[in-house]
Structure formats: C-alpha cells, structure tokens
Amino acid sequence: VQPLTFRKLADDELRSAGDLFCQTVHSRPPSDEIWAYSRRSYQSDRTFGAFDGDTLVGTTYSWDSALTVPGGRMLPMAAVTRVGVRTDHTRRGALTGLMRRQLASAADADMVFAGLLASEPVIYGRFGFGIATLSSIVRIRRPLARVRPEAATSGVVRLLSVEDALAQLPKAYAAMLPGRPGMIDRSDVYWALGYERRMRGEDFFAAAHYTESGVIDGCVLYDINEPADPLAGATLSVVDFQAANEAATNDLWRFLLGVDLVDEVVVYGRPVDDPIQALLVNGAAARCDVREDALWIRLVDVPAALAARPYDGDPVVIEVRDPLLDTNSGRYRVSPHGTERTEAAAELTMDVDVLAMLYLGAWRATDLVGAGRITAVDPTAAARADRLFAHDRQPWSGTFF
Ligand SMILES: CC(C)(COP(=O)(O)OP(=O)(O)OC[C@H]1O[C@@H](n2cnc3c(N)ncnc32)[C@H](O)[C@@H]1OP(=O)(O)O)[C@@H](O)C(=O)NCCC(=O)NCCS
C-alpha cells in the first residue's frame, strides 16, 4: 500500500472532485445540467485532493464566508463542505491529511474561523471543530395552529419569481446578517445552489416579507410534498426561514400556516429560543426537537477570535491546547477590557474544539466542566467564564451549506 499524497486541485479537476464527493455520500454524480449550478458554486483555489498514485480518492472544499460573532462583528470564515473519501480508501488518514492542509491554507488566507455542518458528530472534534450553534426543527400540525391575533404584524408576504428572488434576496439577507451570532455570509455560492437550482429544478417556492415601505425584511424557501395517500394532507417543508424582526417572523408564520391542503409545516432549523409555542393560540400544535449539530466552528486564529467579541464580568485565564495549529496554544487572559496572551497560571484548561463551543455563547463553561470537557484549576473560574461568554440571544446559523 503506497502512502497517499495531497495537493490543491486545479479548476479542470473540480468535476472529478464533485463526482467523488457525491459518490461518498451515496448520491448520483451530477448531470451536466446540475453540474452547471455546482460549478458556479466552486471558488477557485479552495479544493484539495488526496491521491493514491494518480487516482483521486478524497476531497475537501471551502468557500470564503464570514461569521457573525457576539457584538455583531463579522470575521472571515472558511466554510468547509464537500468532504469525502472513497469508500475503499477510508481510515487511512486521507481526511486527516486533507484537513491539515485545508486548515493551514485557511490560516494563510487570514481566515479567523473555519465552519462546517457535520454528517456525523464523531468526525471533526479531533480537528479542532466544536458545536457552536444549536437549532430546532419545528413541526406544526397546521389545521390546529393559528398565530395569536395580538402578535405584532407589519407589511405583506408575497411569492417571488426565481428572478426576483435572486435579484432581491441576497441584499435583503446581507442586511439581516448582524442579527445573531452564528449567522454566516452566503455570498453568490449559496444562492446558486440553495435557491436557483431548487426553484428552477425542484419545485421550491420563495416568499418575502415586505415592510410597509417596501423593504424585504424576511423570507422563506419551501417545497410541498404530496402524500401517497390522496386523502391525506401534504407536508410543507421550509429549508430557509430568515427574518430581521418579530413582526416579519410572525407574518411569515401566518403565511406558512395559511397554505391550504397542508397538514404539517416543518421548518428545518429555527433558533432554539424561537417563541413558537407562545406565538400560537394552541401552542401544543408545535413540536420542537433540538438538533445538537448545527454549525461547528474551528478557531483558526484564536487571538483574533478572542479579541473580536465583547465580554462581561470578571477576567479569567484560559489555557488552550491546539496540536494542529500550535501557534494558537497558550494562555489567554480574557476580560471585558480586552484579551491578551499571558504567562499567568491557567484557571481553566481546554482543547481548542471546546473553546469553539464556548465562543458564540451556545454552551456554559460550568456545564462543560461538568461534562469533563474543561478542567477547572480554580473552582471559581467556570462561573466567571459563564458570565464572560454569555450572550443575550442564542447563537444560530440558519444556513445549510
Ligand atoms: C468521514 C470521512 C471523510 C473520513 O475520512 P477518512 O479518510 O476515513 O478519515 P481518516 O482516516 O483521516 O480518520 C481520522 C480519524 O477519524 C476517525 N473517523 C473518521 N471518520 C469517522 C467516522 N465516520 N466514524 C468514526 N470515526 C471516524 C478515524 O477512525 C480516525 O481515527 P484515529 O485517528 O483514531 O484512527 C469518510 O469516512 C467519508 O467520506 N464518509 C462519507 C462521507 C461523509 O460523511 N462526508 C462528510 C460530510 S460532512
């Protein structure tokens, strides 16, 4: 067995990388028509390959995005996706070699974070990724559900043509972005596959919420699946639900729950603090399942990430271990007045994937000490870290990539 080799792929190798990825997730390689969309969603110089001799056996890709952090700043993030290793070459270190190169390259490109959605939760912790946002799948039995009349309302919801969706939604989404920690910049990459392909080829509908002055401040993308039983109602599945304020959120729910001949409305990925049960006359019509695996982030540049968000309360000294990007390893004094490297004794020690879990505010240090993920050298430090990293809104990503 010869050792695998690794390198970046050229543009004319992207189709083989795309085909390989599809094979690893057990789906059919894209037709020429679908490849035309996928090709547009590849940025040059961001795909890596693992080779057995001349044969491509593994691949990973990222596009340049940005992550909203607590306090509202957006920092560069490599959005990692299309990760796959050929079935007959797994568990030989292909992914490990690919990830090492991809993360080093992200650091060279001044990315502060890498982010991904994981197919299986066991894969990415070893590369420094931690679960940084949670999300909730909301299922509503539509015939029983009605939005409370007293819930704020404004403007109107209108269906969009694919042309209008592509012309108007990217700008509208960009304006909503600072809304929550965890939201990411979508750039053109997302809209080609996320909206255009689905609306043109897969019977998806987009609708926008317009304010009274005609500005879009919310949108949904959904499809409706007819059941096999002709007497049963259909399921309306929402794959994108964005809203800049409560009135837009409420009106989009009113719209979705008003679609006729639908038994169930399912929204994949609302924030865990979405007050949907309180919003409905019959709150029990909604069921929410928390998914623990929404956006995983990796702090590629720990000092830059720590310095980019605000903190509250009293300082704490954290020791971070990062064997893969070793310049991140060390002790940091985190305080409301800034973050700096320090030689002071560590009060909490953790691996860099656990820092990712704390960073956006999804998890509390106290709970991570309880779970054995953080070692509290000073027993008072976890409560201080709880306050330092807390944020008033639950982080949420809301973009599938
Ligand atoms: C997930 C996948 C990319 C891993 O690739 P790989 O080349 O086998 O990974 P490596 O050989 O570098 O494994 C590194 C380590 O992770 C472990 N690991 C990797 N994938 C794992 C999995 N799915 N389940 C459990 N452990 C896994 C390996 O056992 C190994 O552990 P070790 O260092 O203790 O021996 C590959 O199995 C695959 O393509 N799966 C199907 C597609 C997929 O899920 N893609 C991810 C989309 S987000």
The ligand as an SDF file (V2000), in Angstrom:
LIG
                    3D

 48 50  0  0  0  0  0  0  0  0999 V2000
  -15.8550   10.9130    7.1030 C   0  0  0  0  0  0  0  0  0  0  0  0
  -14.7310   10.5630    6.1560 C   0  0  0  0  0  0  0  0  0  0  0  0
  -14.4450   11.8220    5.2870 C   0  0  0  0  0  0  0  0  0  0  0  0
  -13.4750   10.1970    6.9640 C   0  0  0  0  0  0  0  0  0  0  0  0
  -12.3790   10.0310    6.0920 O   0  0  0  0  0  0  0  0  0  0  0  0
  -11.1380    9.0660    6.4450 P   0  0  0  0  0  0  0  0  0  0  0  0
  -10.1040    9.3250    5.3980 O   0  0  0  0  0  0  0  0  0  0  0  0
  -11.6080    7.7050    6.6760 O   0  0  0  0  0  0  0  0  0  0  0  0
  -10.6230    9.6870    7.8350 O   0  0  0  0  0  0  0  0  0  0  0  0
   -9.2080    9.4100    8.4850 P   0  0  0  0  0  0  0  0  0  0  0  0
   -8.6660    8.0960    8.0270 O   0  0  0  0  0  0  0  0  0  0  0  0
   -8.3300   10.5900    8.2820 O   0  0  0  0  0  0  0  0  0  0  0  0
   -9.6530    9.2980   10.0010 O   0  0  0  0  0  0  0  0  0  0  0  0
   -9.1830   10.1090   11.0490 C   0  0  0  0  0  0  0  0  0  0  0  0
   -9.7350    9.5820   12.3480 C   0  0  0  0  0  0  0  0  0  0  0  0
  -11.1420    9.8570   12.4060 O   0  0  0  0  0  0  0  0  0  0  0  0
  -11.8570    8.6200   12.6270 C   0  0  0  0  0  0  0  0  0  0  0  0
  -13.0560    8.7030   11.8150 N   0  0  0  0  0  0  0  0  0  0  0  0
  -13.1580    9.2870   10.6080 C   0  0  0  0  0  0  0  0  0  0  0  0
  -14.4150    9.1800   10.1580 N   0  0  0  0  0  0  0  0  0  0  0  0
  -15.1160    8.5210   11.0970 C   0  0  0  0  0  0  0  0  0  0  0  0
  -16.4640    8.1150   11.1910 C   0  0  0  0  0  0  0  0  0  0  0  0
  -17.3360    8.3640   10.1990 N   0  0  0  0  0  0  0  0  0  0  0  0
  -16.8360    7.4570   12.3050 N   0  0  0  0  0  0  0  0  0  0  0  0
  -15.9520    7.2010   13.2820 C   0  0  0  0  0  0  0  0  0  0  0  0
  -14.6540    7.5800   13.2460 N   0  0  0  0  0  0  0  0  0  0  0  0
  -14.2450    8.2210   12.1580 C   0  0  0  0  0  0  0  0  0  0  0  0
  -10.9170    7.5380   12.1490 C   0  0  0  0  0  0  0  0  0  0  0  0
  -11.1940    6.3210   12.7540 O   0  0  0  0  0  0  0  0  0  0  0  0
   -9.5760    8.0870   12.5440 C   0  0  0  0  0  0  0  0  0  0  0  0
   -9.3580    7.8790   13.9330 O   0  0  0  0  0  0  0  0  0  0  0  0
   -7.9150    7.5240   14.5070 P   0  0  0  0  0  0  0  0  0  0  0  0
   -7.0190    8.6770   14.1060 O   0  0  0  0  0  0  0  0  0  0  0  0
   -8.1530    7.4330   15.9720 O   0  0  0  0  0  0  0  0  0  0  0  0
   -7.5340    6.2340   13.8350 O   0  0  0  0  0  0  0  0  0  0  0  0
  -15.0930    9.3800    5.2360 C   0  0  0  0  0  0  0  0  0  0  0  0
  -15.4040    8.2790    6.0430 O   0  0  0  0  0  0  0  0  0  0  0  0
  -16.2620    9.6460    4.3050 C   0  0  0  0  0  0  0  0  0  0  0  0
  -16.0540   10.1280    3.2220 O   0  0  0  0  0  0  0  0  0  0  0  0
  -17.5290    9.3610    4.7360 N   0  0  0  0  0  0  0  0  0  0  0  0
  -18.6910    9.5290    3.9140 C   0  0  0  0  0  0  0  0  0  0  0  0
  -18.9500   10.9740    3.5140 C   0  0  0  0  0  0  0  0  0  0  0  0
  -19.0700   11.8840    4.6900 C   0  0  0  0  0  0  0  0  0  0  0  0
  -19.6240   11.5650    5.7190 O   0  0  0  0  0  0  0  0  0  0  0  0
  -18.5350   13.1120    4.4990 N   0  0  0  0  0  0  0  0  0  0  0  0
  -18.5640   14.1190    5.4920 C   0  0  0  0  0  0  0  0  0  0  0  0
  -19.5460   15.1350    5.0530 C   0  0  0  0  0  0  0  0  0  0  0  0
  -19.6210   16.4070    6.2990 S   0  0  0  0  0  0  0  0  0  0  0  0
  1  2  1  0
  2  3  1  0
  2  4  1  0
  2 36  1  0
  4  5  1  0
  5  6  1  0
  6  7  2  0
  6  8  1  0
  6  9  1  0
  9 10  1  0
 10 11  2  0
 10 12  1  0
 10 13  1  0
 13 14  1  0
 14 15  1  0
 15 16  1  0
 15 30  1  0
 16 17  1  0
 17 18  1  0
 17 28  1  0
 18 19  1  0
 18 27  1  0
 19 20  2  0
 20 21  1  0
 21 22  1  0
 21 27  2  0
 22 23  1  0
 22 24  2  0
 24 25  1  0
 25 26  2  0
 26 27  1  0
 28 29  1  0
 28 30  1  0
 30 31  1  0
 31 32  1  0
 32 33  2  0
 32 34  1  0
 32 35  1  0
 36 37  1  0
 36 38  1  0
 38 39  2  0
 38 40  1  0
 40 41  1  0
 41 42  1  0
 42 43  1  0
 43 44  2  0
 43 45  1  0
 45 46  1  0
 46 47  1  0
 47 48  1  0
M  END
$$$$
